[in-house]
Amino acid sequence: MRLPALWLSLVALACTACVSPPRPGRVASRSFGTLPDGREVRIHTLVNSRGMQLKAMDLGATLTEVAAPDRSGVLTNILLGADSLKPYLEGFPGAASVIGRYANRIKDAQFPLDGRVVRVTRNHGRHHLHGGTHGFASMLWSATTGSTPRSSFVRFAYRSPDGEEGYPGNLDVSVTYELTDDNEVRILYEAATDAPTVINLTNHAYFNLAGGGDILDHRLQIRSKAVSKVDRDLIPLGPALPVAGTGLDFSRPRPIGERIRDDFGGPNGYDHNYLLDGPSGRLRLVARAEHPGSGRIMECLTTEPCLQLYTANHFGGGPTDPPAWRKHPAFCLETQHAPDSPNHPGFPSTILRPGPGKPFHSTTVFRFSTQP
């Protein structure tokens, strides 16, 4: 993907300068710009008692910055993002936005639901991807902020109307980003509907624990024994594919770049749905990434059954691409249900039904620490 040179000066991760920690304990909001229709977009800054900070904006409930300390305590932004609204309006390809109603792919943009066929927007060839042409990542969410004795948070809310991108039911959805004094970024997704529908929410955050360069030297571990077997369009074909002995095996820590050039049958790098160990619905540790140079460690915990590993394969690598956009400048750990689950009765269900006691809850935690 070709990227405008203007973005080089706007992308926070392209600059490895240290982040100056503001006063701890603050929750601050300010204007981040306006949409073409005149609506204001605000950005919200959370800071914990140890100086770590998180920024998120109303458009797409998007994370724009996560500043984490290295082994010397130096804060650096480790999230791909831009420091102004304009790049996002122009289609910034590294946005850490909320993806929905259905993250990932739905084959042929249709699925059965209670005896009828639901047809959603075709926006990826003949398939449906990441909620459609106007998914949650492009919506303006409302925000509230607050704090507890050991954390601060911003909660975004959005009502997805019946029929939006073809999905049935009015869906009230919220996502809460909480920054704790234990250097955890906790993400809580909640939703309720007034008619049967499907839902699969994630965040497409792009991380680079070095704060710049590529992520090939990052060591990664994923607690999984299998990935979804997929076709060339990354649509699941049925039985899972064991990873033991292949370039997809991260059951033990190893560098992301060690086997990234292996032939995985399609992607130019990693873009695979891992079936996670442990019981779905229970918060458990599923992945761990570390950058030896900085000492930064990021652990991922989730209640979700799956995780999509993506290594920013669409960035850089071309002879005319800007030099700051290296190939594989970041990685994503997208906690989720499996792609195309509504068309696979044997997969964990993504159906959400109305009624008391049946709301949608999903939690993902990114926990940051350092090694000596």
Backbone hydrogen bonds, N-H to C=O, Kabsch-Sander energy under -0.5 kcal/mol:
donor,donor_aa,acceptor,acceptor_aa,energy
7,W,4,P,-1.4
8,L,5,A,-1.8
9,S,6,L,-1.2
10,L,7,W,-1.2
11,V,7,W,-1.9
12,A,10,L,-0.6
12,A,81,G,-2.5
13,L,81,G,-0.6
14,A,11,V,-0.8
15,C,12,A,-1.4
16,T,14,A,-0.5
19,V,75,L,-2.7
25,G,47,V,-0.6
26,R,23,R,-0.9
28,A,45,T,-2.2
30,R,43,I,-2.1
32,F,41,V,-3.6
33,G,41,V,-0.8
35,L,39,R,-3.0
38,G,35,L,-2.6
41,V,33,G,-3.1
43,I,30,R,-2.8
44,H,56,A,-3.1
45,T,28,A,-3.4
46,L,54,L,-3.2
47,V,26,R,-1.5
48,N,52,M,-2.4
51,G,48,N,-1.7
53,Q,67,A,-1.4
54,L,46,L,-2.4
55,K,65,E,-2.5
56,A,44,H,-2.1
57,M,62,T,-2.8
58,D,42,R,-2.0
60,G,58,D,-0.6
60,G,139,M,-3.6
61,A,58,D,-1.5
62,T,57,M,-1.0
62,T,59,L,-0.9
63,L,96,A,-2.6
64,T,55,K,-2.5
65,E,55,K,-1.4
67,A,53,Q,-2.6
68,A,66,V,-0.6
68,A,76,T,-2.1
70,D,74,V,-1.5
71,R,294,S,-2.5
73,G,70,D,-2.0
76,T,68,A,-1.8
78,I,66,V,-2.7
80,L,206,Y,-2.7
83,D,10,L,-2.1
85,L,32,F,-0.7
88,Y,85,L,-0.8
89,L,85,L,-1.8
90,E,86,K,-1.5
91,G,88,Y,-1.3
92,F,87,P,-1.6
95,A,92,F,-0.9
96,A,63,L,-0.8
97,S,95,A,-1.4
98,V,60,G,-2.5
99,I,202,T,-2.9
100,G,130,H,-0.5
103,A,101,R,-0.6
103,A,200,N,-2.8
106,I,128,H,-2.1
109,A,106,I,-1.9
110,Q,107,K,-1.6
111,F,118,V,-1.9
113,L,116,R,-2.9
116,R,113,L,-1.2
118,V,111,F,-3.2
118,V,116,R,-0.6
119,R,117,V,-0.5
120,V,109,A,-2.3
120,V,118,V,-0.5
121,T,165,E,-1.6
123,N,121,T,-0.8
123,N,127,H,-1.5
124,H,127,H,-2.0
127,H,124,H,-2.0
128,H,106,I,-2.1
130,H,104,N,-2.1
131,G,102,Y,-1.1
132,G,129,L,-2.0
135,G,132,G,-0.8
136,F,100,G,-2.0
138,S,135,G,-1.8
139,M,136,F,-1.4
141,W,58,D,-2.1
141,W,139,M,-0.7
142,S,157,A,-2.4
144,T,155,R,-1.9
146,G,153,F,-2.0
148,T,151,S,-2.9
151,S,148,T,-0.9
152,S,179,L,-1.8
153,F,146,G,-2.7
154,V,177,Y,-2.1
155,R,144,T,-3.2
156,F,154,V,-0.5
156,F,175,V,-3.1
157,A,142,S,-2.3
158,Y,173,V,-2.5
160,S,158,Y,-0.6
160,S,171,L,-3.2
163,G,167,Y,-3.0
164,E,161,P,-2.3
166,G,163,G,-2.4
167,Y,164,E,-2.0
171,L,160,S,-2.9
171,L,169,G,-0.5
172,D,170,N,-0.5
172,D,192,A,-2.7
173,V,158,Y,-2.8
173,V,171,L,-0.7
174,S,190,E,-2.9
175,V,156,F,-2.2
176,T,188,L,-2.4
177,Y,154,V,-2.6
178,E,176,T,-0.6
178,E,186,R,-2.7
179,L,152,S,-2.7
180,T,178,E,-0.6
180,T,184,E,-2.3
181,D,150,R,-2.2
183,N,180,T,-1.4
185,V,366,F,-2.9
186,R,178,E,-2.9
186,R,184,E,-0.7
187,I,364,T,-3.3
188,L,176,T,-2.2
188,L,186,R,-0.5
189,Y,187,I,-0.5
189,Y,362,S,-3.2
190,E,174,S,-2.6
191,A,360,F,-1.6
192,A,172,D,-1.8
194,D,170,N,-1.2
197,T,352,L,-2.2
199,I,350,T,-2.2
200,N,101,R,-3.0
202,T,99,I,-1.2
204,H,97,S,-1.9
207,F,205,A,-0.6
207,F,331,F,-3.0
208,N,78,I,-2.3
211,G,208,N,-1.4
215,I,328,H,-2.0
218,H,215,I,-1.2
219,R,290,E,-2.7
220,L,254,R,-2.6
221,Q,288,R,-2.2
222,I,250,F,-2.7
223,R,286,V,-3.1
224,S,222,I,-1.8
225,K,275,L,-0.7
226,A,275,L,-0.6
227,V,241,L,-2.3
228,S,273,N,-2.3
229,K,239,P,-0.5
230,V,228,S,-0.5
231,D,235,I,-1.8
234,L,231,D,-2.1
237,L,229,K,-3.4
238,G,229,K,-0.6
241,L,227,V,-3.5
243,V,225,K,-2.0
244,A,225,K,-0.5
246,T,243,V,-2.4
249,D,246,T,-1.6
250,F,248,L,-0.8
254,R,220,L,-1.4
256,I,218,H,-2.7
257,G,216,L,-2.5
258,E,255,P,-1.2
259,R,256,I,-0.5
262,D,259,R,-1.8
264,F,262,D,-1.0
269,G,267,P,-1.4
272,H,309,L,-1.7
274,Y,272,H,-0.7
274,Y,307,L,-3.5
275,L,226,A,-2.6
276,L,274,Y,-0.8
276,L,305,P,-2.3
277,D,223,R,-2.8
281,G,303,T,-3.2
282,R,279,P,-1.4
284,R,302,T,-1.6
286,V,300,C,-2.9
287,A,300,C,-1.6
288,R,221,Q,-2.4
289,A,298,M,-2.9
290,E,219,R,-2.3
291,H,296,R,-2.5
295,G,291,H,-2.4
297,I,369,S,-2.7
298,M,289,A,-3.1
299,E,367,R,-2.9
300,C,287,A,-2.9
301,L,365,V,-2.6
302,T,284,R,-1.9
303,T,363,T,-1.9
306,C,336,Q,-2.0
307,L,274,Y,-1.8
308,Q,334,E,-2.7
309,L,272,H,-2.5
309,L,307,L,-0.7
310,Y,308,Q,-0.6
310,Y,332,C,-1.8
311,T,270,Y,-2.0
315,F,312,A,-1.6
317,G,325,W,-0.5
321,D,318,G,-1.2
325,W,322,P,-1.5
326,R,324,A,-1.4
328,H,312,A,-0.8
331,F,207,F,-2.1
332,C,310,Y,-3.0
334,E,308,Q,-2.5
335,T,333,L,-1.0
336,Q,306,C,-2.3
340,D,105,R,-2.7
341,S,338,A,-1.4
343,N,340,D,-1.7
344,H,341,S,-2.3
347,F,344,H,-2.1
352,L,197,T,-2.8
358,K,355,G,-1.3
360,F,191,A,-3.5
362,S,189,Y,-1.9
364,T,187,I,-2.4
365,V,301,L,-2.9
366,F,185,V,-2.5
367,R,299,E,-2.8
367,R,365,V,-0.6
368,F,183,N,-2.7
368,F,366,F,-0.5
369,S,297,I,-2.0
371,Q,295,G,-2.0
